[in-house]
Amino acid sequence: MPFIQVTMLEGRTVEQKHELMRLLTDATASALGGDPERIRVAIYEVSKDEWAIGGVPMSVLRPDA
């Protein structure tokens, strides 16, 4: 049973996250030849203060994004 974990910055709509889950499930079932009902997807959202690039928080790098 594949388990896919996605970590991303918060801010996407529920519809975008649901579409991502569907597409990841479809792609995994196609690539691995399995039953989509056995594929699990979890999305973890973090704030711009909890994500850094090169040690600098995204809230500092891109405060308006």
PDB file with SEQRES, HELIX, SHEET and CRYST1 records, atoms N, CA, C and O in Angstrom:
SEQRES   1 A   65  MET PRO PHE ILE GLN VAL THR MET LEU GLU GLY ARG THR          
SEQRES   2 A   65  VAL GLU GLN LYS HIS GLU LEU MET ARG LEU LEU THR ASP          
SEQRES   3 A   65  ALA THR ALA SER ALA LEU GLY GLY ASP PRO GLU ARG ILE          
SEQRES   4 A   65  ARG VAL ALA ILE TYR GLU VAL SER LYS ASP GLU TRP ALA          
SEQRES   5 A   65  ILE GLY GLY VAL PRO MET SER VAL LEU ARG PRO ASP ALA          
HELIX    1 AA1 VAL A   14  LEU A   32  1                                  19    
HELIX    2 AA2 PRO A   36  ARG A   38  5                                   3    
HELIX    3 AA3 MET A   58  LEU A   61  1                                   4    
SHEET    1 AA1 2 PHE A   3  LEU A   9  0                                        
SHEET    2 AA1 2 ARG A  40  VAL A  46  1                                        
SHEET    1 AA2 2 ALA A  52  ILE A  53  0                                        
SHEET    2 AA2 2 VAL A  56  PRO A  57 -1                                        
CRYST1    1.000    1.000    1.000  90.00  90.00  90.00 P 1           1          
ATOM      1  N   MET A   1       0.845  -1.173   0.000  1.00  0.00           N  
ATOM      2  CA  MET A   1       0.000   0.000   0.000  1.00  0.00           C  
ATOM      3  C   MET A   1       0.892   1.238   0.000  1.00  0.00           C  
ATOM      4  O   MET A   1       1.520   1.533   1.017  1.00  0.00           O  
ATOM      5  N   PRO A   2       0.965   1.970  -1.112  1.00  0.00           N  
ATOM      6  CA  PRO A   2       1.753   3.203  -1.144  1.00  0.00           C  
ATOM      7  C   PRO A   2       1.150   4.277  -0.237  1.00  0.00           C  
ATOM      8  O   PRO A   2      -0.069   4.414  -0.138  1.00  0.00           O  
ATOM      9  N   PHE A   3       2.023   5.026   0.415  1.00  0.00           N  
ATOM     10  CA  PHE A   3       1.616   6.160   1.233  1.00  0.00           C  
ATOM     11  C   PHE A   3       2.421   7.356   0.768  1.00  0.00           C  
ATOM     12  O   PHE A   3       3.646   7.368   0.888  1.00  0.00           O  
ATOM     13  N   ILE A   4       1.741   8.363   0.236  1.00  0.00           N  
ATOM     14  CA  ILE A   4       2.382   9.555  -0.316  1.00  0.00           C  
ATOM     15  C   ILE A   4       2.192  10.701   0.664  1.00  0.00           C  
ATOM     16  O   ILE A   4       1.071  10.980   1.089  1.00  0.00           O  
ATOM     17  N   GLN A   5       3.296  11.371   1.025  1.00  0.00           N  
ATOM     18  CA  GLN A   5       3.233  12.527   1.909  1.00  0.00           C  
ATOM     19  C   GLN A   5       3.678  13.761   1.134  1.00  0.00           C  
ATOM     20  O   GLN A   5       4.716  13.750   0.473  1.00  0.00           O  
ATOM     21  N   VAL A   6       2.893  14.809   1.220  1.00  0.00           N  
ATOM     22  CA  VAL A   6       3.201  16.072   0.562  1.00  0.00           C  
ATOM     23  C   VAL A   6       3.287  17.142   1.642  1.00  0.00           C  
ATOM     24  O   VAL A   6       2.360  17.306   2.435  1.00  0.00           O  
ATOM     25  N   THR A   7       4.392  17.863   1.672  1.00  0.00           N  
ATOM     26  CA  THR A   7       4.533  18.998   2.566  1.00  0.00           C  
ATOM     27  C   THR A   7       4.652  20.238   1.698  1.00  0.00           C  
ATOM     28  O   THR A   7       5.489  20.302   0.798  1.00  0.00           O  
ATOM     29  N   MET A   8       3.798  21.229   1.981  1.00  0.00           N  
ATOM     30  CA  MET A   8       3.809  22.439   1.171  1.00  0.00           C  
ATOM     31  C   MET A   8       3.379  23.632   2.004  1.00  0.00           C  
ATOM     32  O   MET A   8       2.798  23.492   3.080  1.00  0.00           O  
ATOM     33  N   LEU A   9       3.681  24.810   1.475  1.00  0.00           N  
ATOM     34  CA  LEU A   9       3.252  26.024   2.152  1.00  0.00           C  
ATOM     35  C   LEU A   9       1.735  26.116   2.122  1.00  0.00           C  
ATOM     36  O   LEU A   9       1.094  25.721   1.148  1.00  0.00           O  
ATOM     37  N   GLU A  10       1.172  26.641   3.196  1.00  0.00           N  
ATOM     38  CA  GLU A  10      -0.267  26.811   3.242  1.00  0.00           C  
ATOM     39  C   GLU A  10      -0.709  27.858   2.224  1.00  0.00           C  
ATOM     40  O   GLU A  10       0.086  28.674   1.758  1.00  0.00           O  
ATOM     41  N   GLY A  11      -1.999  27.812   1.894  1.00  0.00           N  
ATOM     42  CA  GLY A  11      -2.530  28.836   1.005  1.00  0.00           C  
ATOM     43  C   GLY A  11      -3.292  28.303  -0.193  1.00  0.00           C  
ATOM     44  O   GLY A  11      -3.959  29.069  -0.887  1.00  0.00           O  
ATOM     45  N   ARG A  12      -3.207  27.001  -0.452  1.00  0.00           N  
ATOM     46  CA  ARG A  12      -3.964  26.430  -1.571  1.00  0.00           C  
ATOM     47  C   ARG A  12      -5.412  26.223  -1.151  1.00  0.00           C  
ATOM     48  O   ARG A  12      -5.718  26.076   0.032  1.00  0.00           O  
ATOM     49  N   THR A  13      -6.291  26.216  -2.137  1.00  0.00           N  
ATOM     50  CA  THR A  13      -7.698  25.990  -1.849  1.00  0.00           C  
ATOM     51  C   THR A  13      -7.941  24.504  -1.586  1.00  0.00           C  
ATOM     52  O   THR A  13      -7.118  23.655  -1.929  1.00  0.00           O  
ATOM     53  N   VAL A  14      -9.073  24.212  -0.978  1.00  0.00           N  
ATOM     54  CA  VAL A  14      -9.469  22.821  -0.751  1.00  0.00           C  
ATOM     55  C   VAL A  14      -9.580  22.102  -2.088  1.00  0.00           C  
ATOM     56  O   VAL A  14      -9.178  20.945  -2.208  1.00  0.00           O  
ATOM     57  N   GLU A  15     -10.118  22.774  -3.080  1.00  0.00           N  
ATOM     58  CA  GLU A  15     -10.273  22.165  -4.401  1.00  0.00           C  
ATOM     59  C   GLU A  15      -8.909  21.805  -5.005  1.00  0.00           C  
ATOM     60  O   GLU A  15      -8.764  20.736  -5.598  1.00  0.00           O  
ATOM     61  N   GLN A  16      -7.925  22.671  -4.864  1.00  0.00           N  
ATOM     62  CA  GLN A  16      -6.577  22.382  -5.370  1.00  0.00           C  
ATOM     63  C   GLN A  16      -5.977  21.178  -4.661  1.00  0.00           C  
ATOM     64  O   GLN A  16      -5.360  20.327  -5.300  1.00  0.00           O  
ATOM     65  N   LYS A  17      -6.152  21.101  -3.354  1.00  0.00           N  
ATOM     66  CA  LYS A  17      -5.600  19.971  -2.603  1.00  0.00           C  
ATOM     67  C   LYS A  17      -6.300  18.668  -2.980  1.00  0.00           C  
ATOM     68  O   LYS A  17      -5.649  17.630  -3.101  1.00  0.00           O  
ATOM     69  N   HIS A  18      -7.599  18.712  -3.164  1.00  0.00           N  
ATOM     70  CA  HIS A  18      -8.330  17.506  -3.575  1.00  0.00           C  
ATOM     71  C   HIS A  18      -7.884  17.044  -4.960  1.00  0.00           C  
ATOM     72  O   HIS A  18      -7.733  15.846  -5.198  1.00  0.00           O  
ATOM     73  N   GLU A  19      -7.675  17.988  -5.868  1.00  0.00           N  
ATOM     74  CA  GLU A  19      -7.204  17.640  -7.215  1.00  0.00           C  
ATOM     75  C   GLU A  19      -5.808  17.030  -7.161  1.00  0.00           C  
ATOM     76  O   GLU A  19      -5.525  16.064  -7.869  1.00  0.00           O  
ATOM     77  N   LEU A  20      -4.936  17.588  -6.326  1.00  0.00           N  
ATOM     78  CA  LEU A  20      -3.596  17.031  -6.163  1.00  0.00           C  
ATOM     79  C   LEU A  20      -3.671  15.596  -5.654  1.00  0.00           C  
ATOM     80  O   LEU A  20      -2.962  14.721  -6.152  1.00  0.00           O  
ATOM     81  N   MET A  21      -4.522  15.351  -4.669  1.00  0.00           N  
ATOM     82  CA  MET A  21      -4.683  13.996  -4.135  1.00  0.00           C  
ATOM     83  C   MET A  21      -5.138  13.027  -5.234  1.00  0.00           C  
ATOM     84  O   MET A  21      -4.629  11.911  -5.341  1.00  0.00           O  
ATOM     85  N   ARG A  22      -6.095  13.468  -6.040  1.00  0.00           N  
ATOM     86  CA  ARG A  22      -6.609  12.616  -7.114  1.00  0.00           C  
ATOM     87  C   ARG A  22      -5.521  12.317  -8.146  1.00  0.00           C  
ATOM     88  O   ARG A  22      -5.339  11.171  -8.557  1.00  0.00           O  
ATOM     89  N   LEU A  23      -4.805  13.356  -8.557  1.00  0.00           N  
ATOM     90  CA  LEU A  23      -3.765  13.168  -9.580  1.00  0.00           C  
ATOM     91  C   LEU A  23      -2.617  12.298  -9.070  1.00  0.00           C  
ATOM     92  O   LEU A  23      -2.110  11.449  -9.804  1.00  0.00           O  
ATOM     93  N   LEU A  24      -2.206  12.502  -7.823  1.00  0.00           N  
ATOM     94  CA  LEU A  24      -1.146  11.662  -7.256  1.00  0.00           C  
ATOM     95  C   LEU A  24      -1.585  10.207  -7.167  1.00  0.00           C  
ATOM     96  O   LEU A  24      -0.802   9.300  -7.451  1.00  0.00           O  
ATOM     97  N   THR A  25      -2.825   9.985  -6.777  1.00  0.00           N  
ATOM     98  CA  THR A  25      -3.358   8.626  -6.695  1.00  0.00           C  
ATOM     99  C   THR A  25      -3.393   7.983  -8.074  1.00  0.00           C  
ATOM    100  O   THR A  25      -2.965   6.841  -8.239  1.00  0.00           O  
ATOM    101  N   ASP A  26      -3.901   8.709  -9.063  1.00  0.00           N  
ATOM    102  CA  ASP A  26      -3.969   8.175 -10.431  1.00  0.00           C  
ATOM    103  C   ASP A  26      -2.586   7.853 -10.986  1.00  0.00           C  
ATOM    104  O   ASP A  26      -2.379   6.802 -11.592  1.00  0.00           O  
ATOM    105  N   ALA A  27      -1.640   8.770 -10.774  1.00  0.00           N  
ATOM    106  CA  ALA A  27      -0.283   8.565 -11.289  1.00  0.00           C  
ATOM    107  C   ALA A  27       0.393   7.376 -10.612  1.00  0.00           C  
ATOM    108  O   ALA A  27       1.079   6.592 -11.268  1.00  0.00           O  
ATOM    109  N   THR A  28       0.203   7.245  -9.322  1.00  0.00           N  
ATOM    110  CA  THR A  28       0.810   6.138  -8.587  1.00  0.00           C  
ATOM    111  C   THR A  28       0.219   4.805  -9.021  1.00  0.00           C  
ATOM    112  O   THR A  28       0.954   3.840  -9.230  1.00  0.00           O  
ATOM    113  N   ALA A  29      -1.095   4.745  -9.156  1.00  0.00           N  
ATOM    114  CA  ALA A  29      -1.743   3.510  -9.607  1.00  0.00           C  
ATOM    115  C   ALA A  29      -1.275   3.142 -11.008  1.00  0.00           C  
ATOM    116  O   ALA A  29      -1.053   1.967 -11.301  1.00  0.00           O  
ATOM    117  N   SER A  30      -1.124   4.137 -11.872  1.00  0.00           N  
ATOM    118  CA  SER A  30      -0.667   3.882 -13.238  1.00  0.00           C  
ATOM    119  C   SER A  30       0.788   3.393 -13.257  1.00  0.00           C  
ATOM    120  O   SER A  30       1.118   2.436 -13.957  1.00  0.00           O  
ATOM    121  N   ALA A  31       1.637   4.048 -12.492  1.00  0.00           N  
ATOM    122  CA  ALA A  31       3.066   3.702 -12.500  1.00  0.00           C  
ATOM    123  C   ALA A  31       3.359   2.373 -11.817  1.00  0.00           C  
ATOM    124  O   ALA A  31       4.230   1.620 -12.252  1.00  0.00           O  
ATOM    125  N   LEU A  32       2.626   2.091 -10.742  1.00  0.00           N  
ATOM    126  CA  LEU A  32       2.915   0.891  -9.965  1.00  0.00           C  
ATOM    127  C   LEU A  32       1.958  -0.265 -10.246  1.00  0.00           C  
ATOM    128  O   LEU A  32       2.189  -1.394  -9.814  1.00  0.00           O  
ATOM    129  N   GLY A  33       0.888   0.030 -10.971  1.00  0.00           N  
ATOM    130  CA  GLY A  33      -0.057  -1.028 -11.300  1.00  0.00           C  
ATOM    131  C   GLY A  33      -0.824  -1.542 -10.109  1.00  0.00           C  
ATOM    132  O   GLY A  33      -0.920  -2.753  -9.909  1.00  0.00           O  
ATOM    133  N   GLY A  34      -1.368  -0.652  -9.320  1.00  0.00           N  
ATOM    134  CA  GLY A  34      -2.098  -1.082  -8.130  1.00  0.00           C  
ATOM    135  C   GLY A  34      -3.524  -0.568  -8.110  1.00  0.00           C  
ATOM    136  O   GLY A  34      -3.968   0.149  -9.007  1.00  0.00           O  
ATOM    137  N   ASP A  35      -4.215  -0.950  -7.073  1.00  0.00           N  
ATOM    138  CA  ASP A  35      -5.594  -0.542  -6.852  1.00  0.00           C  
ATOM    139  C   ASP A  35      -5.589   0.851  -6.217  1.00  0.00           C  
ATOM    140  O   ASP A  35      -5.014   1.022  -5.143  1.00  0.00           O  
ATOM    141  N   PRO A  36      -6.211   1.847  -6.848  1.00  0.00           N  
ATOM    142  CA  PRO A  36      -6.239   3.196  -6.281  1.00  0.00           C  
ATOM    143  C   PRO A  36      -6.835   3.239  -4.866  1.00  0.00           C  
ATOM    144  O   PRO A  36      -6.487   4.119  -4.079  1.00  0.00           O  
ATOM    145  N   GLU A  37      -7.712   2.313  -4.545  1.00  0.00           N  
ATOM    146  CA  GLU A  37      -8.323   2.273  -3.217  1.00  0.00           C  
ATOM    147  C   GLU A  37      -7.311   1.947  -2.113  1.00  0.00           C  
ATOM    148  O   GLU A  37      -7.589   2.153  -0.932  1.00  0.00           O  
ATOM    149  N   ARG A  38      -6.148   1.443  -2.498  1.00  0.00           N  
ATOM    150  CA  ARG A  38      -5.127   1.080  -1.504  1.00  0.00           C  
ATOM    151  C   ARG A  38      -4.033   2.141  -1.387  1.00  0.00           C  
ATOM    152  O   ARG A  38      -3.083   1.971  -0.623  1.00  0.00           O  
ATOM    153  N   ILE A  39      -4.161   3.223  -2.131  1.00  0.00           N  
ATOM    154  CA  ILE A  39      -3.167   4.299  -2.109  1.00  0.00           C  
ATOM    155  C   ILE A  39      -3.620   5.378  -1.138  1.00  0.00           C  
ATOM    156  O   ILE A  39      -4.776   5.799  -1.156  1.00  0.00           O  
ATOM    157  N   ARG A  40      -2.709   5.816  -0.303  1.00  0.00           N  
ATOM    158  CA  ARG A  40      -3.007   6.842   0.692  1.00  0.00           C  
ATOM    159  C   ARG A  40      -2.210   8.103   0.370  1.00  0.00           C  
ATOM    160  O   ARG A  40      -1.055   8.021  -0.047  1.00  0.00           O  
ATOM    161  N   VAL A  41      -2.824   9.265   0.564  1.00  0.00           N  
ATOM    162  CA  VAL A  41      -2.162  10.552   0.359  1.00  0.00           C  
ATOM    163  C   VAL A  41      -2.429  11.428   1.585  1.00  0.00           C  
ATOM    164  O   VAL A  41      -3.567  11.543   2.041  1.00  0.00           O  
ATOM    165  N   ALA A  42      -1.378  12.039   2.108  1.00  0.00           N  
ATOM    166  CA  ALA A  42      -1.511  12.974   3.226  1.00  0.00           C  
ATOM    167  C   ALA A  42      -0.832  14.284   2.849  1.00  0.00           C  
ATOM    168  O   ALA A  42       0.292  14.295   2.347  1.00  0.00           O  
ATOM    169  N   ILE A  43      -1.522  15.374   3.097  1.00  0.00           N  
ATOM    170  CA  ILE A  43      -0.963  16.701   2.836  1.00  0.00           C  
ATOM    171  C   ILE A  43      -0.719  17.392   4.175  1.00  0.00           C  
ATOM    172  O   ILE A  43      -1.598  17.467   5.033  1.00  0.00           O  
ATOM    173  N   TYR A  44       0.492  17.887   4.318  1.00  0.00           N  
ATOM    174  CA  TYR A  44       0.870  18.647   5.510  1.00  0.00           C  
ATOM    175  C   TYR A  44       1.195  20.064   5.066  1.00  0.00           C  
ATOM    176  O   TYR A  44       2.043  20.274   4.199  1.00  0.00           O  
ATOM    177  N   GLU A  45       0.518  21.031   5.663  1.00  0.00           N  
ATOM    178  CA  GLU A  45       0.751  22.428   5.318  1.00  0.00           C  
ATOM    179  C   GLU A  45       1.546  23.106   6.417  1.00  0.00           C  
ATOM    180  O   GLU A  45       1.316  22.879   7.605  1.00  0.00           O  
ATOM    181  N   VAL A  46       2.480  23.940   6.000  1.00  0.00           N  
ATOM    182  CA  VAL A  46       3.287  24.703   6.950  1.00  0.00           C  
ATOM    183  C   VAL A  46       3.178  26.184   6.601  1.00  0.00           C  
ATOM    184  O   VAL A  46       2.933  26.548   5.451  1.00  0.00           O  
ATOM    185  N   SER A  47       3.363  27.021   7.601  1.00  0.00           N  
ATOM    186  CA  SER A  47       3.327  28.462   7.368  1.00  0.00           C  
ATOM    187  C   SER A  47       4.669  28.931   6.811  1.00  0.00           C  
ATOM    188  O   SER A  47       5.648  28.186   6.804  1.00  0.00           O  
ATOM    189  N   LYS A  48       4.695  30.182   6.343  1.00  0.00           N  
ATOM    190  CA  LYS A  48       5.942  30.742   5.812  1.00  0.00           C  
ATOM    191  C   LYS A  48       7.011  30.892   6.903  1.00  0.00           C  
ATOM    192  O   LYS A  48       8.198  31.005   6.597  1.00  0.00           O  
ATOM    193  N   ASP A  49       6.592  30.891   8.171  1.00  0.00           N  
ATOM    194  CA  ASP A  49       7.562  30.947   9.262  1.00  0.00           C  
ATOM    195  C   ASP A  49       8.133  29.571   9.596  1.00  0.00           C  
ATOM    196  O   ASP A  49       9.126  29.471  10.317  1.00  0.00           O  
ATOM    197  N   GLU A  50       7.520  28.522   9.082  1.00  0.00           N  
ATOM    198  CA  GLU A  50       7.965  27.151   9.356  1.00  0.00           C  
ATOM    199  C   GLU A  50       8.693  26.523   8.162  1.00  0.00           C  
ATOM    200  O   GLU A  50       8.986  25.327   8.177  1.00  0.00           O  
ATOM    201  N   TRP A  51       8.983  27.318   7.137  1.00  0.00           N  
ATOM    202  CA  TRP A  51       9.644  26.825   5.927  1.00  0.00           C  
ATOM    203  C   TRP A  51      10.776  27.783   5.596  1.00  0.00           C  
ATOM    204  O   TRP A  51      10.562  28.992   5.516  1.00  0.00           O  
ATOM    205  N   ALA A  52      11.967  27.258   5.404  1.00  0.00           N  
ATOM    206  CA  ALA A  52      13.108  28.120   5.092  1.00  0.00           C  
ATOM    207  C   ALA A  52      13.863  27.605   3.885  1.00  0.00           C  
ATOM    208  O   ALA A  52      13.888  26.406   3.609  1.00  0.00           O  
ATOM    209  N   ILE A  53      14.468  28.518   3.184  1.00  0.00           N  
ATOM    210  CA  ILE A  53      15.381  28.199   2.085  1.00  0.00           C  
ATOM    211  C   ILE A  53      16.713  28.841   2.437  1.00  0.00           C  
ATOM    212  O   ILE A  53      16.788  30.053   2.634  1.00  0.00           O  
ATOM    213  N   GLY A  54      17.754  28.040   2.515  1.00  0.00           N  
ATOM    214  CA  GLY A  54      19.073  28.553   2.876  1.00  0.00           C  
ATOM    215  C   GLY A  54      19.099  29.153   4.268  1.00  0.00           C  
ATOM    216  O   GLY A  54      19.890  30.054   4.547  1.00  0.00           O  
ATOM    217  N   GLY A  55      18.233  28.657   5.142  1.00  0.00           N  
ATOM    218  CA  GLY A  55      18.211  29.132   6.513  1.00  0.00           C  
ATOM    219  C   GLY A  55      17.385  30.390   6.734  1.00  0.00           C  
ATOM    220  O   GLY A  55      17.311  30.901   7.851  1.00  0.00           O  
ATOM    221  N   VAL A  56      16.766  30.888   5.670  1.00  0.00           N  
ATOM    222  CA  VAL A  56      15.964  32.111   5.782  1.00  0.00           C  
ATOM    223  C   VAL A  56      14.492  31.749   5.627  1.00  0.00           C  
ATOM    224  O   VAL A  56      14.110  31.154   4.620  1.00  0.00           O  
ATOM    225  N   PRO A  57      13.651  32.100   6.615  1.00  0.00           N  
ATOM    226  CA  PRO A  57      12.233  31.768   6.516  1.00  0.00           C  
ATOM    227  C   PRO A  57      11.578  32.409   5.290  1.00  0.00           C  
ATOM    228  O   PRO A  57      11.951  33.506   4.875  1.00  0.00           O  
ATOM    229  N   MET A  58      10.614  31.719   4.731  1.00  0.00           N  
ATOM    230  CA  MET A  58       9.885  32.242   3.576  1.00  0.00           C  
ATOM    231  C   MET A  58       9.188  33.551   3.912  1.00  0.00           C  
ATOM    232  O   MET A  58       9.003  34.390   3.030  1.00  0.00           O  
ATOM    233  N   SER A  59       8.800  33.744   5.163  1.00  0.00           N  
ATOM    234  CA  SER A  59       8.142  34.993   5.559  1.00  0.00           C  
ATOM    235  C   SER A  59       9.082  36.183   5.397  1.00  0.00           C  
ATOM    236  O   SER A  59       8.627  37.317   5.246  1.00  0.00           O  
ATOM    237  N   VAL A  60      10.391  35.933   5.427  1.00  0.00           N  
ATOM    238  CA  VAL A  60      11.384  36.982   5.202  1.00  0.00           C  
ATOM    239  C   VAL A  60      11.733  37.077   3.724  1.00  0.00           C  
ATOM    240  O   VAL A  60      11.839  38.174   3.176  1.00  0.00           O  
ATOM    241  N   LEU A  61      11.912  35.920   3.074  1.00  0.00           N  
ATOM    242  CA  LEU A  61      12.272  35.894   1.657  1.00  0.00           C  
ATOM    243  C   LEU A  61      11.177  36.472   0.769  1.00  0.00           C  
ATOM    244  O   LEU A  61      11.450  37.238  -0.155  1.00  0.00           O  
ATOM    245  N   ARG A  62       9.943  36.098   1.060  1.00  0.00           N  
ATOM    246  CA  ARG A  62       8.812  36.500   0.215  1.00  0.00           C  
ATOM    247  C   ARG A  62       7.642  36.938   1.108  1.00  0.00           C  
ATOM    248  O   ARG A  62       6.640  36.230   1.206  1.00  0.00           O  
ATOM    249  N   PRO A  63       7.767  38.082   1.747  1.00  0.00           N  
ATOM    250  CA  PRO A  63       6.731  38.499   2.693  1.00  0.00           C  
ATOM    251  C   PRO A  63       5.371  38.781   2.041  1.00  0.00           C  
ATOM    252  O   PRO A  63       4.341  38.684   2.708  1.00  0.00           O  
ATOM    253  N   ASP A  64       5.354  39.121   0.777  1.00  0.00           N  
ATOM    254  CA  ASP A  64       4.100  39.463   0.099  1.00  0.00           C  
ATOM    255  C   ASP A  64       3.505  38.309  -0.693  1.00  0.00           C  
ATOM    256  O   ASP A  64       2.417  38.440  -1.255  1.00  0.00           O  
ATOM    257  N   ALA A  65       4.199  37.189  -0.744  1.00  0.00           N  
ATOM    258  CA  ALA A  65       3.707  36.057  -1.547  1.00  0.00           C  
ATOM    259  C   ALA A  65       2.767  35.200  -0.760  1.00  0.00           C  
ATOM    260  O   ALA A  65       2.257  34.206  -1.278  1.00  0.00           O  
TER     261      ALA A  65                                                      
END                                                                             
